[in-house]
């Protein structure tokens, strides 16, 4: 059996990669439900094949803190369930500045990912445990009508074994005029500052193999669930 050493080493960055971007927090009382699919590419079988990571999630707009707009986000990693794990996340995004022209808007997101494998009865009881990951994102975005382009960086830290893992990303958010449905396409390099000494599984990375980080692409769709008063 292939040991997924490189998968485990970069797990903190990988499990945090498939969430809806929150460059612009929702309005108070506004809610969106969405799904994100995709992840890093493995080349173990030849051509690059994306890991089928599926995240089901939601966002809710909150009343501003003073003049600071913000929303909360929450979700479930559906793919992890197939491997005997339960993974959920929750956090908040804050819109710090409003851009103008070529000056971008800035936002930050703080998110906690919690996982456990207690549902996997095929493993010995001593190997079952909880673990957590903290994700902090900084995003710059440029709005074009209801659409926007965004870039940023993410730092994901394993709470049990803290290590700096920086993941730069770029994406586009497309939303028709009716605002009921929106789409997102994003590319990022997970753990771009990290190169494992042991590479048991081949991944698409920067600089060849072993290279640095994992190249990942995700696609998302979300739907508006109404606003307060509607």
C-alpha angles and dihedrals in degrees: 000000000000113000109227093216097145090045091055094045092054095036094110091060095039099054091050096051102083108066135112113269115242103199088140116035116224123257118263109282093015118125134188131188120200151162129222122198132187139041142176122348122244118205096188091112096043115262117055110274120188118233105248097237112168121192122186111198151151141211131206129193117232135202109274120262097232101310094336114110115211144160138194128237132199136171154155130241102228095183092058090060090064088060096049096263133118116213127179133166138197136175148125139259126211126201103219104177138009115230129222127199109325092350106100129225114244129216137168130209128200114192135172122207118200123192138176137172099205090119092063102092091176090075126076113264092243090063095055115099149136124257135178139207128199118211125193120183133187114196132188116194142181118208125216107183106301092340128080143185117219140186131181151129134262131203116199119189127192102225092213095048110020114208130157110252113174119195118186115201142185128192149156128230117204122192127171120228094262089061092213096115131028135182132208132194118188139176125193142162108235113217093355091177095054131084117178120226091218118048108185094159122044115238133180103254143157115280098014124277127009084005125143127301129334124283109229136180125191134182124203139188125191136182130209114240097194139275133260110283095025 
